[in-house]
Amino acid sequence: MDPIADLLTCIRNANQALKPEISVPHSGIKESAVRILKDEGYLESFNVEGDIKRSIRIQLKFQGRKGIISGLQRISKPGLRHYTSAKDIPLVLGGMGIAVVSTPQGLMSGHDARRKNLGGELLFKVW
């Protein structure tokens, strides 16, 4: 299964069920994606647990009885990759959301990739 789609599904389901905390199996790309979501203010915090069987414990952020994350959309999928240049990285909701891009320098938000003039694989959008 696609690890990014699995992560987004877990976050989306926990957000709708108003679960304050979830745990997902660890991988490097998941950790990078979660770090970006935390830095952009969509998650409260996260930490990596365990030595042999590692997992990522994620604390979601809520505003009253509504989650901060309104939507998550996977763009590039294993069956259909979506690559973009730096100038073509989309603005999500006119700048109110973020796009996450896999660049040669690692995962980064769309506005960071645009600022550094780096294109890459457009993984997902969050708003």
Biotite code that builds the C-alpha atoms (Angstrom):
import biotite.structure as struc

atoms = struc.array([
    struc.Atom([0.000, 0.000, 0.000], chain_id="A", res_id=1, res_name="MET", atom_name="CA", element="C"),
    struc.Atom([0.988, 3.600, -0.506], chain_id="A", res_id=2, res_name="ASP", atom_name="CA", element="C"),
    struc.Atom([2.525, 4.905, 2.786], chain_id="A", res_id=3, res_name="PRO", atom_name="CA", element="C"),
    struc.Atom([1.579, 8.554, 2.141], chain_id="A", res_id=4, res_name="ILE", atom_name="CA", element="C"),
    struc.Atom([-2.048, 7.664, 1.340], chain_id="A", res_id=5, res_name="ALA", atom_name="CA", element="C"),
    struc.Atom([-2.144, 5.514, 4.495], chain_id="A", res_id=6, res_name="ASP", atom_name="CA", element="C"),
    struc.Atom([-0.860, 8.430, 6.605], chain_id="A", res_id=7, res_name="LEU", atom_name="CA", element="C"),
    struc.Atom([-3.353, 10.889, 5.089], chain_id="A", res_id=8, res_name="LEU", atom_name="CA", element="C"),
    struc.Atom([-6.234, 8.454, 5.639], chain_id="A", res_id=9, res_name="THR", atom_name="CA", element="C"),
    struc.Atom([-5.290, 7.970, 9.303], chain_id="A", res_id=10, res_name="CYS", atom_name="CA", element="C"),
    struc.Atom([-5.087, 11.739, 9.862], chain_id="A", res_id=11, res_name="ILE", atom_name="CA", element="C"),
    struc.Atom([-8.373, 12.382, 7.998], chain_id="A", res_id=12, res_name="ARG", atom_name="CA", element="C"),
    struc.Atom([-10.255, 9.685, 9.958], chain_id="A", res_id=13, res_name="ASN", atom_name="CA", element="C"),
    struc.Atom([-8.890, 10.839, 13.336], chain_id="A", res_id=14, res_name="ALA", atom_name="CA", element="C"),
    struc.Atom([-9.741, 14.443, 12.476], chain_id="A", res_id=15, res_name="ASN", atom_name="CA", element="C"),
    struc.Atom([-13.352, 13.536, 11.633], chain_id="A", res_id=16, res_name="GLN", atom_name="CA", element="C"),
    struc.Atom([-13.698, 11.342, 14.745], chain_id="A", res_id=17, res_name="ALA", atom_name="CA", element="C"),
    struc.Atom([-12.173, 14.125, 16.917], chain_id="A", res_id=18, res_name="LEU", atom_name="CA", element="C"),
    struc.Atom([-9.442, 11.766, 18.176], chain_id="A", res_id=19, res_name="LYS", atom_name="CA", element="C"),
    struc.Atom([-6.708, 13.873, 19.765], chain_id="A", res_id=20, res_name="PRO", atom_name="CA", element="C"),
    struc.Atom([-3.909, 11.352, 19.134], chain_id="A", res_id=21, res_name="GLU", atom_name="CA", element="C"),
    struc.Atom([-3.042, 8.642, 16.608], chain_id="A", res_id=22, res_name="ILE", atom_name="CA", element="C"),
    struc.Atom([-0.153, 6.267, 16.036], chain_id="A", res_id=23, res_name="SER", atom_name="CA", element="C"),
    struc.Atom([1.063, 5.210, 12.577], chain_id="A", res_id=24, res_name="VAL", atom_name="CA", element="C"),
    struc.Atom([3.904, 2.888, 11.516], chain_id="A", res_id=25, res_name="PRO", atom_name="CA", element="C"),
    struc.Atom([7.182, 4.761, 10.988], chain_id="A", res_id=26, res_name="HIS", atom_name="CA", element="C"),
    struc.Atom([8.887, 5.464, 7.685], chain_id="A", res_id=27, res_name="SER", atom_name="CA", element="C"),
    struc.Atom([11.226, 8.270, 6.685], chain_id="A", res_id=28, res_name="GLY", atom_name="CA", element="C"),
    struc.Atom([8.823, 9.849, 4.210], chain_id="A", res_id=29, res_name="ILE", atom_name="CA", element="C"),
    struc.Atom([5.961, 9.770, 6.749], chain_id="A", res_id=30, res_name="LYS", atom_name="CA", element="C"),
    struc.Atom([8.162, 11.441, 9.365], chain_id="A", res_id=31, res_name="GLU", atom_name="CA", element="C"),
    struc.Atom([9.140, 14.187, 6.895], chain_id="A", res_id=32, res_name="SER", atom_name="CA", element="C"),
    struc.Atom([5.508, 14.757, 5.891], chain_id="A", res_id=33, res_name="ALA", atom_name="CA", element="C"),
    struc.Atom([4.372, 14.938, 9.535], chain_id="A", res_id=34, res_name="VAL", atom_name="CA", element="C"),
    struc.Atom([7.216, 17.364, 10.337], chain_id="A", res_id=35, res_name="ARG", atom_name="CA", element="C"),
    struc.Atom([6.030, 19.679, 7.522], chain_id="A", res_id=36, res_name="ILE", atom_name="CA", element="C"),
    struc.Atom([2.415, 19.522, 8.756], chain_id="A", res_id=37, res_name="LEU", atom_name="CA", element="C"),
    struc.Atom([3.564, 20.381, 12.292], chain_id="A", res_id=38, res_name="LYS", atom_name="CA", element="C"),
    struc.Atom([5.790, 23.254, 11.114], chain_id="A", res_id=39, res_name="ASP", atom_name="CA", element="C"),
    struc.Atom([2.902, 24.683, 9.076], chain_id="A", res_id=40, res_name="GLU", atom_name="CA", element="C"),
    struc.Atom([0.562, 24.546, 12.109], chain_id="A", res_id=41, res_name="GLY", atom_name="CA", element="C"),
    struc.Atom([-1.742, 21.697, 11.082], chain_id="A", res_id=42, res_name="TYR", atom_name="CA", element="C"),
    struc.Atom([-0.615, 19.334, 13.877], chain_id="A", res_id=43, res_name="LEU", atom_name="CA", element="C"),
    struc.Atom([0.008, 19.963, 17.579], chain_id="A", res_id=44, res_name="GLU", atom_name="CA", element="C"),
    struc.Atom([3.093, 17.740, 17.883], chain_id="A", res_id=45, res_name="SER", atom_name="CA", element="C"),
    struc.Atom([4.559, 14.352, 17.052], chain_id="A", res_id=46, res_name="PHE", atom_name="CA", element="C"),
    struc.Atom([7.247, 12.005, 18.316], chain_id="A", res_id=47, res_name="ASN", atom_name="CA", element="C"),
    struc.Atom([8.883, 8.799, 17.113], chain_id="A", res_id=48, res_name="VAL", atom_name="CA", element="C"),
    struc.Atom([8.565, 5.881, 19.536], chain_id="A", res_id=49, res_name="GLU", atom_name="CA", element="C"),
    struc.Atom([10.160, 2.452, 19.780], chain_id="A", res_id=50, res_name="GLY", atom_name="CA", element="C"),
    struc.Atom([13.527, 1.033, 18.802], chain_id="A", res_id=51, res_name="ASP", atom_name="CA", element="C"),
    struc.Atom([12.828, -2.054, 16.725], chain_id="A", res_id=52, res_name="ILE", atom_name="CA", element="C"),
    struc.Atom([9.199, -1.563, 15.723], chain_id="A", res_id=53, res_name="LYS", atom_name="CA", element="C"),
    struc.Atom([9.056, 2.207, 15.445], chain_id="A", res_id=54, res_name="ARG", atom_name="CA", element="C"),
    struc.Atom([5.894, 4.265, 15.190], chain_id="A", res_id=55, res_name="SER", atom_name="CA", element="C"),
    struc.Atom([4.988, 7.929, 14.933], chain_id="A", res_id=56, res_name="ILE", atom_name="CA", element="C"),
    struc.Atom([2.604, 9.262, 17.599], chain_id="A", res_id=57, res_name="ARG", atom_name="CA", element="C"),
    struc.Atom([0.768, 12.312, 16.246], chain_id="A", res_id=58, res_name="ILE", atom_name="CA", element="C"),
    struc.Atom([-1.239, 14.822, 18.303], chain_id="A", res_id=59, res_name="GLN", atom_name="CA", element="C"),
    struc.Atom([-3.859, 16.552, 16.167], chain_id="A", res_id=60, res_name="LEU", atom_name="CA", element="C"),
    struc.Atom([-4.862, 20.172, 16.611], chain_id="A", res_id=61, res_name="LYS", atom_name="CA", element="C"),
    struc.Atom([-8.500, 21.167, 17.118], chain_id="A", res_id=62, res_name="PHE", atom_name="CA", element="C"),
    struc.Atom([-10.396, 24.429, 17.311], chain_id="A", res_id=63, res_name="GLN", atom_name="CA", element="C"),
    struc.Atom([-13.423, 23.785, 19.488], chain_id="A", res_id=64, res_name="GLY", atom_name="CA", element="C"),
    struc.Atom([-15.183, 20.712, 18.095], chain_id="A", res_id=65, res_name="ARG", atom_name="CA", element="C"),
    struc.Atom([-13.667, 21.096, 14.635], chain_id="A", res_id=66, res_name="LYS", atom_name="CA", element="C"),
    struc.Atom([-10.286, 19.992, 13.369], chain_id="A", res_id=67, res_name="GLY", atom_name="CA", element="C"),
    struc.Atom([-7.780, 22.502, 12.015], chain_id="A", res_id=68, res_name="ILE", atom_name="CA", element="C"),
    struc.Atom([-7.415, 20.374, 8.871], chain_id="A", res_id=69, res_name="ILE", atom_name="CA", element="C"),
    struc.Atom([-10.398, 20.879, 6.565], chain_id="A", res_id=70, res_name="SER", atom_name="CA", element="C"),
    struc.Atom([-9.161, 18.641, 3.777], chain_id="A", res_id=71, res_name="GLY", atom_name="CA", element="C"),
    struc.Atom([-6.334, 16.414, 2.581], chain_id="A", res_id=72, res_name="LEU", atom_name="CA", element="C"),
    struc.Atom([-5.913, 15.368, -1.041], chain_id="A", res_id=73, res_name="GLN", atom_name="CA", element="C"),
    struc.Atom([-3.336, 12.955, -2.458], chain_id="A", res_id=74, res_name="ARG", atom_name="CA", element="C"),
    struc.Atom([-2.087, 14.230, -5.840], chain_id="A", res_id=75, res_name="ILE", atom_name="CA", element="C"),
    struc.Atom([0.735, 11.986, -7.063], chain_id="A", res_id=76, res_name="SER", atom_name="CA", element="C"),
    struc.Atom([-0.070, 8.298, -6.705], chain_id="A", res_id=77, res_name="LYS", atom_name="CA", element="C"),
    struc.Atom([2.027, 5.181, -7.351], chain_id="A", res_id=78, res_name="PRO", atom_name="CA", element="C"),
    struc.Atom([0.071, 4.495, -10.558], chain_id="A", res_id=79, res_name="GLY", atom_name="CA", element="C"),
    struc.Atom([0.152, 8.090, -11.811], chain_id="A", res_id=80, res_name="LEU", atom_name="CA", element="C"),
    struc.Atom([3.029, 10.321, -10.735], chain_id="A", res_id=81, res_name="ARG", atom_name="CA", element="C"),
    struc.Atom([2.579, 14.096, -10.948], chain_id="A", res_id=82, res_name="HIS", atom_name="CA", element="C"),
    struc.Atom([5.755, 16.149, -11.396], chain_id="A", res_id=83, res_name="TYR", atom_name="CA", element="C"),
    struc.Atom([5.853, 19.930, -11.500], chain_id="A", res_id=84, res_name="THR", atom_name="CA", element="C"),
    struc.Atom([8.369, 22.717, -11.937], chain_id="A", res_id=85, res_name="SER", atom_name="CA", element="C"),
    struc.Atom([8.892, 25.358, -9.256], chain_id="A", res_id=86, res_name="ALA", atom_name="CA", element="C"),
    struc.Atom([6.808, 27.969, -11.084], chain_id="A", res_id=87, res_name="LYS", atom_name="CA", element="C"),
    struc.Atom([3.905, 25.534, -11.560], chain_id="A", res_id=88, res_name="ASP", atom_name="CA", element="C"),
    struc.Atom([3.524, 24.482, -7.899], chain_id="A", res_id=89, res_name="ILE", atom_name="CA", element="C"),
    struc.Atom([-0.118, 25.317, -7.144], chain_id="A", res_id=90, res_name="PRO", atom_name="CA", element="C"),
    struc.Atom([-1.355, 27.742, -4.519], chain_id="A", res_id=91, res_name="LEU", atom_name="CA", element="C"),
    struc.Atom([-3.856, 25.840, -2.391], chain_id="A", res_id=92, res_name="VAL", atom_name="CA", element="C"),
    struc.Atom([-7.009, 27.885, -1.708], chain_id="A", res_id=93, res_name="LEU", atom_name="CA", element="C"),
    struc.Atom([-5.222, 31.081, -2.693], chain_id="A", res_id=94, res_name="GLY", atom_name="CA", element="C"),
    struc.Atom([-2.455, 30.515, -0.150], chain_id="A", res_id=95, res_name="GLY", atom_name="CA", element="C"),
    struc.Atom([-4.664, 29.326, 2.730], chain_id="A", res_id=96, res_name="MET", atom_name="CA", element="C"),
    struc.Atom([-3.411, 25.734, 2.373], chain_id="A", res_id=97, res_name="GLY", atom_name="CA", element="C"),
    struc.Atom([-0.142, 24.059, 1.458], chain_id="A", res_id=98, res_name="ILE", atom_name="CA", element="C"),
    struc.Atom([1.140, 21.652, -1.154], chain_id="A", res_id=99, res_name="ALA", atom_name="CA", element="C"),
    struc.Atom([3.833, 19.154, -0.122], chain_id="A", res_id=100, res_name="VAL", atom_name="CA", element="C"),
    struc.Atom([6.508, 18.490, -2.743], chain_id="A", res_id=101, res_name="VAL", atom_name="CA", element="C"),
    struc.Atom([9.225, 15.839, -2.892], chain_id="A", res_id=102, res_name="SER", atom_name="CA", element="C"),
    struc.Atom([12.305, 17.640, -4.241], chain_id="A", res_id=103, res_name="THR", atom_name="CA", element="C"),
    struc.Atom([15.944, 16.591, -4.714], chain_id="A", res_id=104, res_name="PRO", atom_name="CA", element="C"),
    struc.Atom([16.594, 18.266, -1.329], chain_id="A", res_id=105, res_name="GLN", atom_name="CA", element="C"),
    struc.Atom([13.855, 16.273, 0.431], chain_id="A", res_id=106, res_name="GLY", atom_name="CA", element="C"),
    struc.Atom([10.204, 16.907, 1.261], chain_id="A", res_id=107, res_name="LEU", atom_name="CA", element="C"),
    struc.Atom([9.178, 20.535, 1.665], chain_id="A", res_id=108, res_name="MET", atom_name="CA", element="C"),
    struc.Atom([6.123, 22.734, 1.491], chain_id="A", res_id=109, res_name="SER", atom_name="CA", element="C"),
    struc.Atom([5.170, 24.264, -1.833], chain_id="A", res_id=110, res_name="GLY", atom_name="CA", element="C"),
    struc.Atom([6.094, 27.816, -0.857], chain_id="A", res_id=111, res_name="HIS", atom_name="CA", element="C"),
    struc.Atom([9.556, 26.689, 0.362], chain_id="A", res_id=112, res_name="ASP", atom_name="CA", element="C"),
    struc.Atom([10.137, 24.809, -2.904], chain_id="A", res_id=113, res_name="ALA", atom_name="CA", element="C"),
    struc.Atom([9.013, 27.855, -4.909], chain_id="A", res_id=114, res_name="ARG", atom_name="CA", element="C"),
    struc.Atom([11.316, 30.118, -2.874], chain_id="A", res_id=115, res_name="ARG", atom_name="CA", element="C"),
    struc.Atom([14.295, 27.780, -3.486], chain_id="A", res_id=116, res_name="LYS", atom_name="CA", element="C"),
    struc.Atom([13.280, 27.354, -7.161], chain_id="A", res_id=117, res_name="ASN", atom_name="CA", element="C"),
    struc.Atom([12.946, 23.555, -6.825], chain_id="A", res_id=118, res_name="LEU", atom_name="CA", element="C"),
    struc.Atom([10.420, 21.412, -8.639], chain_id="A", res_id=119, res_name="GLY", atom_name="CA", element="C"),
    struc.Atom([9.580, 17.805, -7.953], chain_id="A", res_id=120, res_name="GLY", atom_name="CA", element="C"),
    struc.Atom([6.805, 15.339, -7.293], chain_id="A", res_id=121, res_name="GLU", atom_name="CA", element="C"),
    struc.Atom([3.630, 16.970, -5.973], chain_id="A", res_id=122, res_name="LEU", atom_name="CA", element="C"),
    struc.Atom([2.602, 14.555, -3.193], chain_id="A", res_id=123, res_name="LEU", atom_name="CA", element="C"),
    struc.Atom([-0.489, 16.055, -1.522], chain_id="A", res_id=124, res_name="PHE", atom_name="CA", element="C"),
    struc.Atom([-2.412, 19.204, -0.598], chain_id="A", res_id=125, res_name="LYS", atom_name="CA", element="C"),
    struc.Atom([-3.711, 20.246, 2.827], chain_id="A", res_id=126, res_name="VAL", atom_name="CA", element="C"),
    struc.Atom([-6.179, 23.017, 3.661], chain_id="A", res_id=127, res_name="TRP", atom_name="CA", element="C"),
])
